Amino acid sequence: MIVRYERNGKVKHGWMVEEDQKVRVIEGDIYKLQGTKPIMTGLELPLSEVNLLAPCTPSKVVCIGLNYYDHAEEMGIEAPAEPLMFMKPSTTVVGPGQPIVYPKLTQQLHYEGELAVVIKKQAYQVKASEAEDFILGYTCAIDVTARDLQHQDGQWTRSKSFDTFCPLGPAIAPKLDDQDLRIVTRVNGEVRQDGSTKQMIFPVPQLIEAITAVMTLLPGDVILTGTPVGVGELQPGDEISVSIEGIGTLTTHVVTHS
């Protein structure tokens, strides 16, 4: 799986071999590699010697709301007839272990565990049948939301866009079948969400078609595909993790605003 890491002040991409707890160094731009299999150097680093970062640096994060039947029911909202889009700025993105900051402006911070799609190459007006050619791979995400502000504003930009509100990681899994992946969110070790992507209202290819009908996606851009039932509150000091089969576990924690 593809990771992005920092070591000795330098940021690079690598290929994580989890069973060996090692990272194989990749030189060059991962978005210009042929196919989805990275070209690796012969250099291997112990995973313990690198600091994992968010696996990509998107120019934008395009999010899909209410894309799971059970979550729409949970929120008391009718399933949408077409994908409901909103965006998070790039400044919301943090990596594994980098904390979620609880803003002073909210009293109701919520988590939403999600499957994220990472775009491989520039995509505009892509048909669903061609969408796979534009996917670098998949990673775990947490769509953090100031729920009281969302309800107060009547729209979602402010409530979704605070810095640190989009943890991503730990790695990008290429060539993953996204049709029936288990997603489990835990808070302080307790399971809060346990769902499957088979509950999605709009599958990934349809999302890519809908989004690129409106805007151009660039290499490294991210699509958050929605969350299953079980969203809930976070408090300062909480540890939260999202595990998706075939990818791994993204873990972080909540801190108070300084």
HUVENKA-V327861 format. One record per residue. N is the residue number from 1. RES is the residue in three letters. OMEGA is omega in degrees with one decimal (* if undefined). BURIAL is 1 if it has 24 or more other ideal C-beta (glycine too) atoms within 12 Angstrom, else 0. Layout:
# HUVENKA-V327861
n->N res->RES omega->OMEGA burial->BURIAL
n->N res->RES omega->OMEGA burial->BURIAL
This chain:
# HUVENKA-V327861
n->1 res->MET omega->-176.9 burial->1
n->2 res->ILE omega->175.0 burial->1
n->3 res->VAL omega->172.1 burial->1
n->4 res->ARG omega->-171.8 burial->1
n->5 res->TYR omega->174.8 burial->1
n->6 res->GLU omega->176.7 burial->0
n->7 res->ARG omega->-180.0 burial->0
n->8 res->ASN omega->176.3 burial->0
n->9 res->GLY omega->-179.8 burial->0
n->10 res->LYS omega->-179.7 burial->0
n->11 res->VAL omega->179.4 burial->0
n->12 res->LYS omega->169.5 burial->1
n->13 res->HIS omega->177.3 burial->1
n->14 res->GLY omega->176.8 burial->1
n->15 res->TRP omega->-176.2 burial->1
n->16 res->MET omega->173.1 burial->1
n->17 res->VAL omega->-169.0 burial->0
n->18 res->GLU omega->-177.4 burial->0
n->19 res->GLU omega->177.7 burial->0
n->20 res->ASP omega->-177.8 burial->0
n->21 res->GLN omega->-178.8 burial->0
n->22 res->LYS omega->174.0 burial->0
n->23 res->VAL omega->175.2 burial->1
n->24 res->ARG omega->-172.7 burial->1
n->25 res->VAL omega->173.8 burial->1
n->26 res->ILE omega->174.1 burial->1
n->27 res->GLU omega->176.9 burial->0
n->28 res->GLY omega->-174.8 burial->0
n->29 res->ASP omega->-176.4 burial->0
n->30 res->ILE omega->-177.9 burial->1
n->31 res->TYR omega->178.5 burial->1
n->32 res->LYS omega->178.3 burial->0
n->33 res->LEU omega->178.0 burial->0
n->34 res->GLN omega->178.7 burial->0
n->35 res->GLY omega->-178.6 burial->0
n->36 res->THR omega->-179.1 burial->1
n->37 res->LYS omega->-177.2 burial->0
n->38 res->PRO omega->172.6 burial->1
n->39 res->ILE omega->-172.8 burial->0
n->40 res->MET omega->171.3 burial->1
n->41 res->THR omega->177.8 burial->0
n->42 res->GLY omega->-175.4 burial->0
n->43 res->LEU omega->176.1 burial->0
n->44 res->GLU omega->179.5 burial->0
n->45 res->LEU omega->173.1 burial->1
n->46 res->PRO omega->179.9 burial->0
n->47 res->LEU omega->-179.0 burial->1
n->48 res->SER omega->-177.6 burial->0
n->49 res->GLU omega->-179.7 burial->0
n->50 res->VAL omega->176.8 burial->1
n->51 res->ASN omega->-178.9 burial->1
n->52 res->LEU omega->177.7 burial->1
n->53 res->LEU omega->170.1 burial->1
n->54 res->ALA omega->-170.5 burial->1
n->55 res->PRO omega->176.9 burial->1
n->56 res->CYS omega->179.5 burial->1
n->57 res->THR omega->-174.3 burial->1
n->58 res->PRO omega->170.0 burial->1
n->59 res->SER omega->178.7 burial->0
n->60 res->LYS omega->174.7 burial->1
n->61 res->VAL omega->179.5 burial->1
n->62 res->VAL omega->-173.6 burial->1
n->63 res->CYS omega->178.0 burial->1
n->64 res->ILE omega->179.3 burial->1
n->65 res->GLY omega->174.0 burial->1
n->66 res->LEU omega->-178.1 burial->1
n->67 res->ASN omega->174.2 burial->1
n->68 res->TYR omega->-178.3 burial->1
n->69 res->TYR omega->-175.9 burial->1
n->70 res->ASP omega->178.1 burial->1
n->71 res->HIS omega->176.7 burial->1
n->72 res->ALA omega->177.8 burial->1
n->73 res->GLU omega->179.0 burial->0
n->74 res->GLU omega->-178.0 burial->0
n->75 res->MET omega->179.3 burial->1
n->76 res->GLY omega->-177.1 burial->0
n->77 res->ILE omega->178.6 burial->0
n->78 res->GLU omega->178.6 burial->0
n->79 res->ALA omega->-176.8 burial->1
n->80 res->PRO omega->179.5 burial->0
n->81 res->ALA omega->176.3 burial->0
n->82 res->GLU omega->-176.0 burial->0
n->83 res->PRO omega->178.6 burial->1
n->84 res->LEU omega->-172.6 burial->1
n->85 res->MET omega->165.8 burial->1
n->86 res->PHE omega->-175.5 burial->1
n->87 res->MET omega->169.2 burial->1
n->88 res->LYS omega->176.4 burial->1
n->89 res->PRO omega->-179.0 burial->0
n->90 res->SER omega->-178.4 burial->1
n->91 res->THR omega->175.6 burial->0
n->92 res->THR omega->-170.0 burial->1
n->93 res->VAL omega->170.9 burial->1
n->94 res->VAL omega->-177.3 burial->1
n->95 res->GLY omega->180.0 burial->1
n->96 res->PRO omega->177.0 burial->1
n->97 res->GLY omega->176.3 burial->1
n->98 res->GLN omega->-168.0 burial->1
n->99 res->PRO omega->166.6 burial->1
n->100 res->ILE omega->-179.3 burial->1
n->101 res->VAL omega->179.6 burial->1
n->102 res->TYR omega->-174.5 burial->1
n->103 res->PRO omega->177.4 burial->1
n->104 res->LYS omega->-174.2 burial->0
n->105 res->LEU omega->-178.1 burial->0
n->106 res->THR omega->173.5 burial->1
n->107 res->GLN omega->-174.2 burial->0
n->108 res->GLN omega->-179.3 burial->0
n->109 res->LEU omega->-177.4 burial->1
n->110 res->HIS omega->173.0 burial->1
n->111 res->TYR omega->170.7 burial->1
n->112 res->GLU omega->178.4 burial->1
n->113 res->GLY omega->-172.8 burial->1
n->114 res->GLU omega->167.4 burial->1
n->115 res->LEU omega->179.2 burial->1
n->116 res->ALA omega->177.5 burial->1
n->117 res->VAL omega->177.6 burial->1
n->118 res->VAL omega->-175.9 burial->1
n->119 res->ILE omega->-174.9 burial->1
n->120 res->LYS omega->-176.4 burial->1
n->121 res->LYS omega->-177.2 burial->1
n->122 res->GLN omega->-174.2 burial->0
n->123 res->ALA omega->176.6 burial->1
n->124 res->TYR omega->-179.6 burial->0
n->125 res->GLN omega->179.8 burial->0
n->126 res->VAL omega->175.4 burial->1
n->127 res->LYS omega->-179.6 burial->0
n->128 res->ALA omega->-179.1 burial->1
n->129 res->SER omega->-178.5 burial->0
n->130 res->GLU omega->-169.4 burial->0
n->131 res->ALA omega->-176.5 burial->1
n->132 res->GLU omega->-178.9 burial->1
n->133 res->ASP omega->-176.0 burial->0
n->134 res->PHE omega->-177.0 burial->1
n->135 res->ILE omega->172.6 burial->1
n->136 res->LEU omega->-180.0 burial->1
n->137 res->GLY omega->-172.1 burial->1
n->138 res->TYR omega->175.8 burial->1
n->139 res->THR omega->178.2 burial->1
n->140 res->CYS omega->179.3 burial->1
n->141 res->ALA omega->169.7 burial->1
n->142 res->ILE omega->174.5 burial->1
n->143 res->ASP omega->-179.2 burial->1
n->144 res->VAL omega->-172.9 burial->1
n->145 res->THR omega->168.4 burial->1
n->146 res->ALA omega->-167.4 burial->1
n->147 res->ARG omega->179.9 burial->1
n->148 res->ASP omega->177.4 burial->0
n->149 res->LEU omega->177.5 burial->1
n->150 res->GLN omega->179.5 burial->1
n->151 res->HIS omega->-178.1 burial->0
n->152 res->GLN omega->-175.2 burial->0
n->153 res->ASP omega->-174.5 burial->0
n->154 res->GLY omega->172.6 burial->0
n->155 res->GLN omega->-160.5 burial->0
n->156 res->TRP omega->-170.3 burial->1
n->157 res->THR omega->-176.8 burial->0
n->158 res->ARG omega->-174.5 burial->1
n->159 res->SER omega->-175.3 burial->1
n->160 res->LYS omega->-163.0 burial->1
n->161 res->SER omega->176.9 burial->1
n->162 res->PHE omega->173.5 burial->1
n->163 res->ASP omega->179.5 burial->0
n->164 res->THR omega->-175.1 burial->1
n->165 res->PHE omega->176.5 burial->1
n->166 res->CYS omega->172.8 burial->1
n->167 res->PRO omega->178.2 burial->1
n->168 res->LEU omega->174.4 burial->1
n->169 res->GLY omega->-0.3 burial->1
n->170 res->PRO omega->-173.3 burial->1
n->171 res->ALA omega->175.4 burial->1
n->172 res->ILE omega->178.8 burial->1
n->173 res->ALA omega->177.5 burial->1
n->174 res->PRO omega->173.4 burial->1
n->175 res->LYS omega->179.5 burial->0
n->176 res->LEU omega->175.6 burial->1
n->177 res->ASP omega->-171.7 burial->0
n->178 res->ASP omega->-170.5 burial->1
n->179 res->GLN omega->-178.9 burial->0
n->180 res->ASP omega->179.4 burial->0
n->181 res->LEU omega->177.9 burial->1
n->182 res->ARG omega->177.7 burial->1
n->183 res->ILE omega->-179.7 burial->1
n->184 res->VAL omega->175.6 burial->1
n->185 res->THR omega->178.2 burial->1
n->186 res->ARG omega->172.6 burial->1
n->187 res->VAL omega->-175.8 burial->1
n->188 res->ASN omega->176.9 burial->0
n->189 res->GLY omega->-178.5 burial->0
n->190 res->GLU omega->179.9 burial->0
n->191 res->VAL omega->178.8 burial->0
n->192 res->ARG omega->176.5 burial->1
n->193 res->GLN omega->176.5 burial->1
n->194 res->ASP omega->-174.0 burial->0
n->195 res->GLY omega->-178.5 burial->1
n->196 res->SER omega->177.9 burial->0
n->197 res->THR omega->176.4 burial->1
n->198 res->LYS omega->176.6 burial->0
n->199 res->GLN omega->-178.3 burial->1
n->200 res->MET omega->175.1 burial->1
n->201 res->ILE omega->179.1 burial->1
n->202 res->PHE omega->-179.9 burial->1
n->203 res->PRO omega->-174.0 burial->1
n->204 res->VAL omega->-179.8 burial->1
n->205 res->PRO omega->179.1 burial->1
n->206 res->GLN omega->177.3 burial->1
n->207 res->LEU omega->-179.8 burial->1
n->208 res->ILE omega->177.5 burial->1
n->209 res->GLU omega->-177.4 burial->1
n->210 res->ALA omega->-178.0 burial->1
n->211 res->ILE omega->-176.0 burial->1
n->212 res->THR omega->169.6 burial->1
n->213 res->ALA omega->-176.7 burial->0
n->214 res->VAL omega->-171.4 burial->0
n->215 res->MET omega->175.5 burial->0
n->216 res->THR omega->172.0 burial->0
n->217 res->LEU omega->-177.7 burial->1
n->218 res->LEU omega->177.3 burial->1
n->219 res->PRO omega->-178.9 burial->1
n->220 res->GLY omega->175.4 burial->1
n->221 res->ASP omega->-172.4 burial->1
n->222 res->VAL omega->171.0 burial->1
n->223 res->ILE omega->170.8 burial->1
n->224 res->LEU omega->-165.8 burial->1
n->225 res->THR omega->179.9 burial->1
n->226 res->GLY omega->-174.4 burial->1
n->227 res->THR omega->175.1 burial->1
n->228 res->PRO omega->-179.2 burial->1
n->229 res->VAL omega->173.8 burial->1
n->230 res->GLY omega->178.7 burial->1
n->231 res->VAL omega->-178.4 burial->1
n->232 res->GLY omega->-170.3 burial->1
n->233 res->GLU omega->171.4 burial->1
n->234 res->LEU omega->176.7 burial->1
n->235 res->GLN omega->174.5 burial->0
n->236 res->PRO omega->-177.6 burial->0
n->237 res->GLY omega->179.3 burial->0
n->238 res->ASP omega->169.1 burial->1
n->239 res->GLU omega->180.0 burial->1
n->240 res->ILE omega->177.2 burial->1
n->241 res->SER omega->174.1 burial->1
n->242 res->VAL omega->179.5 burial->1
n->243 res->SER omega->176.3 burial->1
n->244 res->ILE omega->-176.6 burial->1
n->245 res->GLU omega->-178.3 burial->0
n->246 res->GLY omega->180.0 burial->1
n->247 res->ILE omega->-176.5 burial->1
n->248 res->GLY omega->-174.9 burial->1
n->249 res->THR omega->173.1 burial->1
n->250 res->LEU omega->-178.1 burial->1
n->251 res->THR omega->175.5 burial->1
n->252 res->THR omega->-177.1 burial->1
n->253 res->HIS omega->-175.4 burial->1
n->254 res->VAL omega->177.0 burial->1
n->255 res->VAL omega->176.8 burial->0
n->256 res->THR omega->177.0 burial->0
n->257 res->HIS omega->-178.6 burial->0
n->258 res->SER omega->* burial->0
